[in-house]
Amino acid sequence: MKSLNNMSISKKIHIPLVLSMVFGFLIILANYFYSNADMIQDIYENENKSLRSFYKESIQAKENIGLTNAINISKNYNVVQALKTNDRDIAINGLKTVSKDFKDYTNYKNIKIHIHDQDVHSFLRAWKPKKFGDDLSSFRKTIVSVKENQKPIVAIELGRAGLVLRGLAPITQDDTYLGSVEFMQGLNSIVKNAKKNHGYDLAIVMDNKYLSTASALKDAPKVGEFTLAVKEKVINKSFFNELEKVNIRETKKHQLTDNYFVISEPIYDFSNELVGYAVVGEEISQVESLVTKSQDSSMRQVL
């Protein structure tokens, strides 16, 4: 009888203890699986923010370069004197080495300098000096804005070459408006930097409805209703081909293809029109690697 009483006391102690341990372990496992789901979402969200941040910082850096150089060139003695005396040769000689120096010593290989006179006519295209005198006022809103406000600006504005980042600054002397200067950049360097320094793939595309203006892109590769707006040789063709599987106009959430984690950022021009998108991708294997590391860490904690 005593033994049975002892056994009863033992059961009263151990059975609840074992049950509480099993119940606790089940809670730990359930928490592990729920935590994993939250962790994956957190990783995806962090990658989403990282890719978007990368693009915004890259375009901001190019804007700063465009604006800074436009302001510097607007103070160039040769440029000011050329407009003041209407002598194009002074500006041609004064700017002769600028484009070459950028190509030789910087990552910005595709810059162009355009000077406009006070009547918003082309005064000098440094890369094509024999073409000048044409009236730009009817279609170059940025130049008109600089003349009206006499303040430097930087913006995307469509041209024959497609999406061009333009830094502009007024050229004045003794409070007299002489004209303006434009420092033009393509967007190829952003694509190159993405791959070389961050391991990201990037494609910048323009809405096909602007091809009538961007005539130089008529034969460029297409993806749905968009046209590639950077040089084909600088992009990863495998990545570009997979953009057929995503909605490029989706700018709020990330998207997944077979091989890439993808985000899309809108590109607006000077008139605040949506003209294209920057589509940034990271190999899905890199993202999944982060997920696996976090899962392994969680499992070690459970064990």
Backbone hydrogen bonds, N-H to C=O, Kabsch-Sander energy under -0.5 kcal/mol:
donor,donor_aa,acceptor,acceptor_aa,energy
5,N,1,M,-2.2
6,N,2,K,-2.5
7,M,3,S,-2.7
8,S,4,L,-2.5
9,I,5,N,-2.2
10,S,6,N,-2.4
11,K,7,M,-2.8
12,K,8,S,-2.4
13,I,9,I,-1.4
14,H,10,S,-3.4
15,I,11,K,-2.0
17,L,13,I,-1.2
18,V,14,H,-3.3
19,L,15,I,-2.8
20,S,16,P,-2.6
21,M,17,L,-2.0
22,V,18,V,-2.8
23,F,19,L,-3.0
24,G,20,S,-2.5
25,F,21,M,-2.5
26,L,22,V,-2.4
27,I,23,F,-2.0
28,I,24,G,-2.2
29,L,25,F,-2.5
30,A,26,L,-2.7
31,N,27,I,-2.8
32,Y,28,I,-2.1
33,F,29,L,-2.3
34,Y,30,A,-2.5
35,S,31,N,-2.9
36,N,32,Y,-2.2
37,A,33,F,-1.9
38,D,34,Y,-2.1
39,M,35,S,-3.0
40,I,36,N,-2.6
41,Q,37,A,-1.8
42,D,38,D,-2.4
43,I,39,M,-2.6
44,Y,40,I,-2.6
45,E,41,Q,-2.4
46,N,42,D,-2.5
47,E,43,I,-2.5
48,N,44,Y,-2.4
49,K,45,E,-2.3
50,S,46,N,-2.4
51,L,47,E,-2.5
52,R,48,N,-2.0
53,S,49,K,-2.7
54,F,50,S,-2.4
55,Y,51,L,-2.0
56,K,52,R,-2.4
57,E,53,S,-2.6
58,S,54,F,-2.2
59,I,55,Y,-2.7
60,Q,56,K,-2.0
61,A,57,E,-2.0
62,K,58,S,-1.8
63,E,59,I,-2.3
64,N,60,Q,-2.3
65,I,61,A,-1.9
66,G,62,K,-2.6
67,L,63,E,-2.7
68,T,64,N,-2.6
69,N,65,I,-2.4
70,A,66,G,-2.0
71,I,67,L,-2.3
72,N,68,T,-2.3
73,I,69,N,-2.7
74,S,70,A,-1.9
75,K,71,I,-0.8
75,K,72,N,-0.9
76,N,73,I,-1.3
80,V,76,N,-2.5
81,Q,77,Y,-2.7
82,A,78,N,-2.2
83,L,79,V,-1.9
84,K,80,V,-2.4
85,T,81,Q,-2.5
86,N,82,A,-0.8
87,D,82,A,-1.8
88,R,86,N,-0.7
90,I,87,D,-0.9
91,A,87,D,-0.8
92,I,88,R,-2.6
93,N,89,D,-2.5
94,G,90,I,-1.9
95,L,91,A,-2.1
96,K,93,N,-0.6
98,V,95,L,-0.7
99,S,95,L,-0.8
101,D,97,T,-2.8
102,F,98,V,-2.0
103,K,99,S,-2.2
104,D,100,K,-2.5
105,Y,101,D,-2.6
106,T,102,F,-1.7
109,K,107,N,-1.1
112,K,184,M,-1.9
114,H,182,E,-2.3
115,I,124,L,-3.0
116,H,180,S,-3.2
117,D,121,H,-2.6
118,Q,178,L,-0.9
120,V,117,D,-1.9
122,S,134,D,-2.4
123,F,115,I,-2.9
124,L,115,I,-2.0
126,A,113,I,-2.6
126,A,124,L,-0.8
128,K,125,R,-1.7
131,K,128,K,-1.9
132,F,130,K,-0.8
133,G,122,S,-2.9
136,L,120,V,-2.5
139,F,136,L,-1.1
140,R,136,L,-2.0
141,K,139,F,-0.8
144,V,140,R,-1.8
145,S,141,K,-2.3
146,V,142,T,-2.1
147,K,143,I,-2.1
148,E,144,V,-2.4
149,N,145,S,-2.7
150,Q,146,V,-2.5
153,I,168,L,-2.1
155,A,166,R,-2.2
157,E,164,V,-2.4
159,G,162,G,-1.8
162,G,159,G,-1.9
164,V,157,E,-1.0
164,V,162,G,-0.7
165,L,185,Q,-2.5
166,R,155,A,-3.1
166,R,164,V,-0.6
167,G,165,L,-0.5
167,G,183,F,-2.5
168,L,153,I,-3.1
168,L,166,R,-0.5
169,A,181,V,-1.9
171,I,179,G,-3.2
172,T,170,P,-0.6
173,Q,176,T,-1.9
176,T,173,Q,-1.5
177,Y,175,D,-0.5
178,L,171,I,-2.9
178,L,176,T,-0.6
179,G,171,I,-1.3
180,S,116,H,-2.1
181,V,169,A,-2.3
182,E,114,H,-2.6
183,F,167,G,-3.4
184,M,112,K,-3.3
184,M,182,E,-0.7
185,Q,165,L,-2.4
190,I,187,L,-0.6
191,V,187,L,-1.1
192,K,188,N,-2.2
193,N,189,S,-2.6
194,A,190,I,-2.1
195,K,191,V,-1.6
196,K,192,K,-2.7
197,N,193,N,-2.4
198,H,193,N,-0.6
198,H,194,A,-1.0
199,G,194,A,-0.6
199,G,195,K,-0.8
200,Y,194,A,-2.3
201,D,281,G,-3.0
203,A,279,V,-2.2
205,V,203,A,-0.6
205,V,277,Y,-2.7
206,M,227,T,-3.2
207,D,275,V,-2.7
208,N,225,E,-2.4
210,Y,207,D,-2.1
211,L,208,N,-1.9
213,T,210,Y,-1.1
214,A,210,Y,-2.6
215,S,213,T,-1.8
216,A,160,R,-2.1
217,L,214,A,-1.9
218,K,215,S,-1.4
220,A,217,L,-1.8
223,V,226,F,-2.7
226,F,223,V,-1.5
227,T,206,M,-2.8
228,L,221,P,-2.8
229,A,204,I,-3.4
234,V,231,K,-1.4
235,I,232,E,-1.1
237,K,235,I,-0.8
240,F,236,N,-2.4
241,N,237,K,-2.5
242,E,238,S,-1.4
243,L,239,F,-0.6
243,L,240,F,-1.1
244,E,241,N,-1.2
245,K,242,E,-2.0
246,V,243,L,-1.3
248,I,246,V,-1.0
250,E,247,N,-2.0
251,T,249,R,-0.9
255,Q,262,V,-2.7
257,T,260,Y,-2.6
261,F,282,E,-3.2
262,V,255,Q,-3.3
262,V,260,Y,-0.6
263,I,280,V,-2.5
265,E,278,A,-2.8
267,I,276,G,-2.7
269,D,273,E,-2.2
270,F,156,I,-2.0
272,N,269,D,-2.2
275,V,267,I,-2.3
275,V,273,E,-0.9
276,G,267,I,-1.4
277,Y,205,V,-2.2
278,A,265,E,-3.0
279,V,203,A,-3.0
279,V,277,Y,-0.6
280,V,263,I,-2.1
280,V,278,A,-0.6
281,G,201,D,-3.4
282,E,261,F,-2.5
284,I,259,N,-2.5
286,Q,283,E,-1.4
287,V,283,E,-1.2
288,E,284,I,-3.0
289,S,285,S,-1.5
290,L,286,Q,-1.2
291,V,287,V,-1.7
292,T,288,E,-2.7
293,K,289,S,-2.2
294,S,290,L,-1.9
295,Q,291,V,-2.5
296,D,292,T,-2.6
297,S,293,K,-2.0
298,S,294,S,-2.2
299,M,295,Q,-2.4
300,R,296,D,-2.1
301,Q,297,S,-1.6
302,V,298,S,-2.1
303,L,299,M,-2.8
